[in-house]
Amino acid sequence: MSEKNRILFSTKKQKTTKLLRSSKTNELTKGDAYFYKYWPANLSEFREKATLMERDFFDWLVQYKLRAKDNQIEGTYKDMAKDADVSLRFIEKAMRKLMDTDVIVKIRNGAYMLNPNILFKGEFYARHEAQESYKYYKDQMSKQKKTR
């Protein structure tokens, strides 16, 4: 595995991580189709509850695993642990925290969707569709939890 695919913890910050953390984008405009829009206020609950390693893991997910066309993240926990060079237990805890704080929602095993109210690349209408999809998947997961 290449060094660039490893999570760089507190000793080194990746350029993308710095950009994401310093971004102050608050609104989506029609001309922003090819740039990521980031709403940091919607990520505050996760940032407050997460450890530094978990925050760095989220940044790694966005940089290396996020598919911009549909705001989805694909990969099993085992694959993520191997690619990020961390333990499977760490991935389980970090992904649970991301789901509990409404940052991502599970679509199916090995597929997750990033909340488009936190980060999105695309035009206004594509974001609206992504918001509807995210709400649908979130409702499905709530129904599954109630039937257990």
Stockholm file with secondary structure:
# STOCKHOLM 1.0

chainA/1-148         MSEKNRILFSTKKQKTTKLLRSSKTNELTKGDAYFYKYWPANLSEFREKATLMERDFFDWLVQYKLRAKDNQIEGTYKDMAKDADVSLRFIEKAMRKLMDTDVIVKIRNGAYMLNPNILFKGEFYARHEAQESYKYYKDQMSKQKKTR
#=GR chainA/1-148 SS CCGGGSCCCTTCCCHHHHHHHHCCCCCCCTTCTTSEEECGGGGHHHHHHSCHHHHHHHHHIIIIIEETTTTEEECCHHHHHHHHTCCHHHHHHHHHHHHHTTSEEEEETTEEEECTTTEEESCHHHHHHHHHHHHHHHHHHHHHHHHC
#=GC SS_cons         CCGGGSCCCTTCCCHHHHHHHHCCCCCCCTTCTTSEEECGGGGHHHHHHSCHHHHHHHHHIIIIIEETTTTEEECCHHHHHHHHTCCHHHHHHHHHHHHHTTSEEEEETTEEEECTTTEEESCHHHHHHHHHHHHHHHHHHHHHHHHC
//
